[in-house]
Amino acid sequence: MAMLLRLALRNLSRHRRRTVLTGLTIVVGYVLMSFMLSLDAGTYGAIIEMFTGDHTGHVQVHARGYLDRPGLHKTVQDGETFGNLLESDPRVQRAAPRIYSSVLAFAGPKTTGLRLIGIDPDRERSTTRLAAKVSAGSFLPAEGNVILLGSDTAEVLGVGPGNEVVLVGQAADGSVANDLFTVAGLLGSSADQSERSNGYLPLRTAQEFLALGGRVHEWALRLTHYGLAEEVAQALEGVLDRTGFSGLEVDPWQVVEKEFTKTMEGDRKGNTVMQFIFVLIVALGVLNTVLMSLLERTREFGVLRSLGTSPGLLFTLLVLETGLLTLGALGVALVLAGCLNLYFQHYGIRYPEPMSVAGMLMDRMEGALELHVFLLPALTIFLTALLVSLYPAMRAATIRPVDALRTF
């Protein structure tokens, strides 16, 4: 084996220009693939964090069947004990309870439909970005007859911070829920549709208003990383079953936001076309190098075969040359790609104009340093290079010595 290694290295050094050009092809292909994957992971990761951080959370807990058909009476346990149980998993940073209902909002002669959401202000502040979206007034206090309104809804009703609105809806006990609330603050801008028709009350106030007692419709969980959602959801479902909280569903954001997930995955699959083109370029470059090596060394192979060199040894030698060339180029490419991806993780690519995602401004495209960003291009290029070397190596191994020696 040591002899084969020496021969392979000698053969690569005999034609340095061709070896360097092929190595550069591999390096460029790897760096471009890694860079694309890094931007893909960073950009989609930022979008997912913005989307889930806006309201959804990474994982949600509901009564069974609530997602398919929400209902006022399909509730979940409330209280610090249940919240602490959900947060007992070290991957869960924070859990926030919520209540949902549909009501009518009145302000003078104006009225509009409202999606009423009861939240725990303290828990919600550390679970989502809702508090950061307050554009006027202030965020909700822990208790009191106060409400947060989307700017679009406030504009329809003609109200602002300090004004009053009347809410009328259906309580859980069958009675009519109605009360007067003071607008504490506004969310987003009139052009922001993410909070359109939403109104937020302190959780205890919402529970009293809707006669729900100590029950909620949803617990939203924020994890240490969005990629853990499916794993944590499965683990928490088992924990809840073992602790007597049966009949509950624990769903990751991929299930809660199916349309968003499908759209994102469809867009990401489109990027595989460009990645395939890079792999094809690298494969053609390596194939060209190996084929040229075969043609230029045909007489050499004939001499080796005449001296008794086995076909298997020749085959192994050519494949080994390709493998060594690819590994050397990938070593250089790994360093370059690491530096490039690290730079764009910190500084990113700024957009000419910031774009709004779930009511939050996204002003740049960032890279991400994840294992698959470096591992996937390396495996793809290495396996591709070895694959395209098989046919030329087989041709060299099976060539007839008399035919090879006639070649000029």
Long-range contacts (C-beta under 8 A, 24 or more apart in sequence): 4-313, 4-316, 4-317, 4-320, 5-320, 5-324, 7-317, 8-317, 8-320, 8-321, 8-324, 9-324, 11-293, 11-297, 11-317, 11-321, 12-321, 12-324, 12-325, 15-293, 15-296, 18-289, 18-292, 18-293, 19-289, 19-325, 21-285, 21-289, 22-285, 22-286, 22-288, 22-289, 22-325, 22-329, 23-325, 23-328, 23-329, 23-332, 24-329, 25-281, 25-282, 25-285, 25-286, 26-282, 26-285, 26-286, 26-325, 26-326, 26-329, 26-330, 26-333, 26-381, 26-385, 27-329, 27-330, 27-332, 27-333, 27-336, 29-278, 29-279, 29-281, 29-282, 29-285, 29-377, 29-381, 30-282, 30-329, 30-330, 30-333, 30-334, 30-337, 30-377, 30-378, 30-381, 31-333, 31-336, 31-337, 31-340, 32-278, 33-275, 33-278, 33-279, 33-376, 33-377, 33-380, 33-381, 34-333, 34-337, 34-340, 34-341, 34-373, 34-374, 34-377, 35-337, 35-340, 35-341, 35-344, 35-367, 36-271, 36-274, 36-275, 36-278, 37-275, 37-372, 37-373, 37-376, 37-377, 38-337, 38-341, 38-344, 38-345, 38-367, 38-368, 38-369, 38-370, 38-373, 39-344, 39-349, 39-365, 39-366, 39-367, 40-268, 40-271, 41-367, 41-368, 41-370, 41-372, 41-373, 42-344, 42-345, 42-348, 42-365, 42-366, 42-367, 42-368, 43-365, 43-366, 44-264, 44-268, 45-226, 45-368, 46-362, 46-366, 47-264, 47-357, 47-362, 48-226, 48-253, 48-264, 49-226, 50-129, 50-357, 50-358, 50-360, 50-362, 51-253, 51-257, 51-260, 51-357, 51-358, 52-226, 52-253, 52-257, 53-128, 53-129, 53-222, 53-358, 53-360, 54-128, 54-129, 54-130, 54-194, 54-358, 54-359, 54-360, 55-128, 55-130, 55-194, 55-220, 55-358, 56-220, 56-253, 56-256, 56-257, 57-96, 57-127, 57-128, 57-220, 57-221, 57-222, 57-253, 58-221, 58-222, 58-223, 58-226, 58-228, 58-229, 58-232, 58-252, 58-253, 59-92, 59-220, 59-221, 59-223, 59-229, 59-232, 59-233, 59-236, 59-250, 59-251, 59-252, 59-253, 60-218, 60-219, 60-220, 60-221, 60-250, 60-251, 60-253, 60-256, 61-86, 61-218, 61-219, 61-221, 61-236, 61-240, 61-248, 61-249, 61-250, 61-251, 62-217, 62-218, 62-248, 62-249, 62-251, 63-217, 63-247, 63-248, 63-249, 64-247, 64-248, 64-249, 65-249, 66-217, 66-218, 66-249, 67-249, 67-251, 67-255, 67-256, 70-100, 70-217, 72-101, 72-170, 72-172, 72-210, 72-212, 73-172, 74-217, 75-212, 75-215, 75-216, 75-217, 76-215, 76-216, 76-217, 76-218, 76-219, 76-248, 77-214, 77-215, 77-216, 77-245, 78-203, 78-207, 78-214, 78-215, 78-216, 79-214, 82-219, 82-245, 83-123, 83-219, 85-239, 85-240, 85-243, 85-245, 86-219, 86-221, 86-236, 88-239, 89-232, 89-235, 89-236, 89-239, 90-224, 91-223, 91-224, 91-225, 91-228, 91-232, 92-221, 92-222, 92-223, 92-232, 92-236, 93-126, 93-127, 93-222, 93-223, 93-224, 94-123, 94-126, 94-127, 94-221, 94-222, 95-123, 95-127, 95-219, 95-220, 95-221, 95-222, 96-120, 96-123, 96-124, 96-126, 96-127, 96-128, 96-219, 96-220, 96-221, 96-222, 97-123, 97-203, 97-216, 97-218, 97-219, 98-124, 98-203, 98-216, 98-217, 98-218, 98-219, 98-220, 99-203, 99-206, 99-207, 99-210, 99-212, 99-216, 99-217, 99-218, 100-217, 100-218, 101-169, 101-170, 101-177, 101-206, 101-210, 102-169, 103-167, 103-168, 103-169, 103-177, 103-199, 104-167, 104-168, 104-169, 105-153, 105-157, 105-165, 105-166, 105-167, 105-199, 106-157, 106-165, 106-166, 106-167, 106-168, 107-157, 107-158, 107-159, 107-163, 107-164, 107-165, 107-166, 108-158, 110-156, 110-157, 110-158, 111-157, 112-153, 112-156, 112-157, 112-197, 113-197, 114-153, 114-167, 114-197, 114-198, 114-199, 115-197, 115-198, 115-199, 116-167, 116-169, 116-199, 116-200, 116-201, 116-206, 117-198, 117-199, 117-200, 117-201, 117-206, 118-200, 118-201, 118-202, 118-203, 118-205, 118-206, 118-207, 118-209, 118-210, 118-216, 119-200, 119-201, 119-202, 119-203, 119-206, 120-202, 120-203, 121-202, 121-203, 126-222, 127-220, 127-221, 127-222, 128-220, 128-222, 129-360, 130-187, 130-200, 132-360, 133-187, 133-188, 133-195, 133-359, 133-360, 134-185, 134-186, 134-187, 135-185, 135-186, 135-187, 135-188, 135-189, 136-160, 136-161, 136-185, 136-186, 137-161, 137-162, 137-183, 137-184, 137-185, 137-186, 138-184, 138-185, 139-184, 139-185, 140-184, 140-185, 140-200, 140-201, 140-202, 141-184, 141-202, 142-202, 142-204, 143-202, 143-204, 143-205, 144-202, 144-205, 145-179, 145-180, 145-181, 145-182, 145-205, 146-181, 146-182, 146-183, 146-184, 146-201, 146-202, 146-205, 147-181, 147-182, 147-183, 147-184, 147-199, 147-200, 147-201, 148-183, 148-184, 148-185, 148-186, 148-187, 148-199, 148-200, 149-183, 149-185, 149-186, 149-187, 149-198, 149-199, 150-186, 150-187, 150-188, 150-192, 150-195, 150-196, 150-197, 150-198, 150-199, 151-186, 151-187, 151-188, 151-189, 151-190, 151-192, 151-195, 152-188, 152-190, 152-192, 152-193, 152-195, 152-196, 152-197, 153-196, 153-197, 153-198, 153-199, 154-183, 154-186, 155-190, 159-183, 160-186, 161-185, 161-186, 167-199, 167-209, 169-209, 169-210, 171-209, 171-210, 171-211, 172-210, 172-211, 172-212, 173-211, 175-211, 177-209, 177-210, 177-211, 179-209, 187-359, 188-359, 192-356, 192-359, 194-358, 194-359, 195-359, 226-253, 229-253, 229-254, 230-254, 279-380, 279-381, 279-384, 282-381, 282-384, 282-385, 283-384, 283-385, 283-387, 283-388, 286-322, 286-325, 286-326, 286-384, 286-385, 286-388, 286-389, 287-388, 287-389, 287-392, 289-322, 289-325, 290-318, 290-321, 290-322, 290-388, 290-389, 290-392, 290-393, 291-392, 293-318, 293-321, 293-392, 294-318, 294-392, 294-395, 294-396, 297-396, 298-396, 298-399, 298-404, 298-407, 299-404, 299-405, 299-407, 299-408, 301-396, 301-399, 301-404, 302-399, 302-401, 302-402, 302-403, 302-404, 302-405, 302-407, 303-401, 303-404, 303-405, 305-399, 305-400, 305-401, 305-404, 306-401, 306-405, 311-397, 311-398, 312-397, 314-393, 314-396, 314-397, 315-393, 315-394, 315-396, 315-397, 318-389, 318-392, 318-393, 318-396, 318-397, 319-386, 319-389, 319-390, 319-393, 321-389, 322-385, 322-386, 322-389, 322-393, 323-382, 323-385, 323-386, 323-389, 325-385, 326-381, 326-382, 326-385, 326-386, 327-382, 330-378, 330-381, 330-382, 334-374, 334-378, 337-374, 337-377, 338-369, 338-374, 341-367, 341-368, 341-369, 341-373, 342-367, 342-369, 343-367, 345-369
